[in-house]
């Protein structure tokens, strides 16, 4: 697992006592010394939206101190989503359909994933044909070659 202290937005030291902060989940960091809880950008936005469902992006930004660009990034990363009763939407980057989070609608996401899988398969087939697979122990015709030691 990644070192949580190296994550973007990770809180290193407690603002109260200077102790080590440990990630507690959902954007919350808890001090191992005094138990103080601090929130990163995601935690502040999430907490505000839980208390104020349907709040506009600019309102959330003013209340939490998190930039509107960062809030948009959280939407694209699908860590938060626009509420169901909102008349504001993001647009799918492929077809333009309104979406509540992410960068593609479910239909385009499925198509995108299929295309990526086909691309990867084509790369593997090309690598095998050119003899660049399995540690390059095959020549271009697919015959094994022996390494001199």
N, C-alpha and C positions, 0 to 999 in steps of 0.2 A: 504494500500500500504506500501511496505517496506520503511524504512528510507533510503533515497538515500545516506546520509552521511556515512552509514555503508557498502555501496556497495564496493566491491574490486575496487580499482582504483579511488575511489571518492576523489576529491580534496577538502580539508577542508577550507584552507585560501588562500586569494589572495597573490600572490608573489609580487605585486606592493604596496598594501596599508595594507595588513593584514586583509581585510574585509572578510565577509562570502561569500563563493562561493555557487551558486545555479546551479543545473543541468539544462542545456538548451536543452539537447537532442543530440543524435549522438556523444557522447563522449566529449561534450563541457560543460564547467562550466563557468558561468559569475558571476563576483563580483557584489554584490548588492550596494556597495559603489561607485566604480569608473568605473564599466562596463568592466573591463579587462576580456579577454577570455583566459582560459587555457584549454588544451586538455589532457585527460587521454590517456592510451596506445591505446585504440580502436580509439579515436579521431585522434591521431597522425598517426596511420596506415591508417585509412580511408582517411584522408586528403592527405597523400602522394600518395596513390593508385589512388585517383581522379586526381591528377596532373600528375602521371606517370603510366598510365594503362599498365598492363603486366609486371610490375617490379618484379624481382625475390625476394624471401624471404630474402636472405642475403643482397641484396641492400636496401630493406625496413628497415631491422634491423639496418644497418649502418647509414642510413639517419635519422631514427626516434629515435634511442636509445632503441627501444623495442626489447627484446630478441627474438631469433628465436623460442624458446619454447613457449613464449607467443603468437607469431604470429600463430604458429601451433594450439594453444588452441583456438584462435579466429576463425580459419578455422573449427575446429571440432565443435565449438559452433554455426557454421553457421552465424557468425556475418560478416564475409568477405568470399569471394570465389576466387578460382583461375580463372583467366580470360579465356574466351572461346578460345582465340588464343594461349594459352600456351600448350606446349608439356609435362608439368609437371602435375602430378595428385596425389591425395591421393588415397588410395585403401579402398574399402568397407571392414570393419572388418569381415563380414560374408562370402562373396563370392570372394573378391579380385578384383572386377570390378573397373575400374578407376572412381573416382568421383571428383567434384570440391570443395565440402565442406561437412561438417558433418562427420559422422562415418560409415553410411550405405547408399547403393544405394537405390533408391525409392522402388524397388521390395523387397529387404531385410527389409527395414524399415516397409513396410506394413506387411510382414510376422512376424516381431518382435512384432509389435503392436498387431496383432491378437493373438500371443502366450501369451503376457502379459495379454490381456483381458481374455483369457481362464484360465490362472493361477489365476487371481483375482476372477473369477467366481467360480473356484474350491475351493479356500480358503473360500469364503462366504458360499458355500454349506457345506463344512466341518465344519465350525463354527456353522451353524444352526443345523446340525446333532449332534454335540457334546454338544449343549446347551450353547454355549458361545456367543450368540448374544442377543440383546435386554436387555442389562444390566444383563445378566445371570439369567433371571427370569424363564427359562425353565430348566427342567432336561434333562438327556441324551435321554429319550424316546420322548421328545418334549412336555411333559405335563407341564402346568403351575405349579409353586410352589408358596407358599405364604411366604412372608418375615415376621418374627416376629419383632415387634417393642418394 
